[in-house]
Amino acid sequence: MYPIDTAILPSAGHAEIRIVAATPEAARAVAEVIRRSFAGAEQRSYPEPEGGTRLHLTVDTGSAAEPALSWLAASRPSACAGTHVDEV
């Protein structure tokens, strides 16, 4: 289980994304795909206690490229949406 993150929420129109991967290369590959869809400024990388890498990104959802912009406009919360066991 991961420690509870008490970070301040990102500003309106921004989102925090956390990627956990076995290798830094895998985390960077996923981050690159996200950066093609959203403008982003911050990226922080941390080692995982059990091994692997945790990468945090802050993205600007107001500067989304297609198809992310159309997906955001059309998406609706799912009735099954909830937190994972390691999230608050």
C-alpha positions as CSV (number, residue, x, y, z in Angstrom):
1,M,0.0,0.0,0.0
2,Y,1.2,3.5,-0.8
3,P,1.3,6.3,1.8
4,I,-1.5,8.8,1.6
5,D,-0.6,11.8,-0.4
6,T,-1.6,15.0,1.3
7,A,-0.6,17.3,-1.6
8,I,-2.7,20.3,-2.4
9,L,-5.1,19.9,-5.3
10,P,-4.0,21.2,-8.6
11,S,-5.5,24.5,-9.9
12,A,-8.7,24.4,-11.9
13,G,-8.2,23.1,-15.4
14,H,-5.2,21.0,-14.3
15,A,-4.9,17.3,-13.3
16,E,-2.2,15.3,-11.5
17,I,-1.3,12.0,-13.0
18,R,0.7,9.3,-11.3
19,I,2.3,6.5,-13.2
20,V,3.8,3.5,-11.4
21,A,6.0,1.2,-13.6
22,A,8.6,-1.5,-13.1
23,T,11.2,0.6,-15.0
24,P,11.9,4.3,-15.6
25,E,11.7,3.7,-19.3
26,A,8.2,2.3,-19.1
27,A,7.0,5.3,-17.0
28,R,8.6,7.7,-19.5
29,A,6.9,5.9,-22.4
30,V,3.4,6.3,-20.9
31,A,4.2,10.0,-19.9
32,E,5.2,10.7,-23.5
33,V,1.8,9.4,-24.8
34,I,0.0,11.7,-22.2
35,R,2.1,14.7,-23.3
36,R,0.9,14.2,-26.9
37,S,-2.7,14.8,-25.7
38,F,-2.3,17.4,-23.0
39,A,0.0,20.4,-22.4
40,G,2.0,19.7,-19.2
41,A,4.5,21.6,-17.2
42,E,5.7,19.6,-14.2
43,Q,7.2,16.1,-14.1
44,R,8.6,14.5,-11.0
45,S,10.1,11.0,-10.6
46,Y,10.5,9.0,-7.4
47,P,11.8,5.4,-6.7
48,E,9.2,3.0,-5.4
49,P,10.0,1.2,-2.1
50,E,9.4,-2.2,-3.6
51,G,11.4,-1.3,-6.8
52,G,10.3,0.5,-9.9
53,T,9.5,4.1,-10.6
54,R,6.7,6.5,-9.7
55,L,6.3,9.4,-12.1
56,H,4.0,12.4,-11.3
57,L,2.8,14.7,-14.1
58,T,0.7,17.9,-14.0
59,V,-1.3,18.5,-17.2
60,D,-3.4,21.3,-18.4
61,T,-6.8,19.8,-19.3
62,G,-7.9,23.1,-20.9
63,S,-5.1,22.7,-23.5
64,A,-6.1,19.2,-24.6
65,A,-5.5,18.1,-28.1
66,E,-7.8,15.9,-30.1
67,P,-9.0,13.2,-29.4
68,A,-8.5,13.9,-25.7
69,L,-10.6,17.1,-25.9
70,S,-13.6,15.3,-27.4
71,W,-13.2,12.4,-24.9
72,L,-13.2,14.9,-22.0
73,A,-16.3,16.6,-23.3
74,A,-18.2,13.4,-23.8
75,S,-17.1,11.5,-20.7
76,R,-19.4,11.0,-17.7
77,P,-18.6,9.5,-14.3
78,S,-19.4,5.8,-14.1
79,A,-21.7,4.4,-11.4
80,C,-18.8,2.0,-10.7
81,A,-16.3,4.8,-10.4
82,G,-14.4,4.8,-7.1
83,T,-11.0,4.7,-5.6
84,H,-8.6,1.8,-5.7
85,V,-7.7,0.1,-2.5
86,D,-4.5,2.1,-2.2
87,E,-6.2,5.5,-2.8
88,V,-8.2,7.8,-0.6
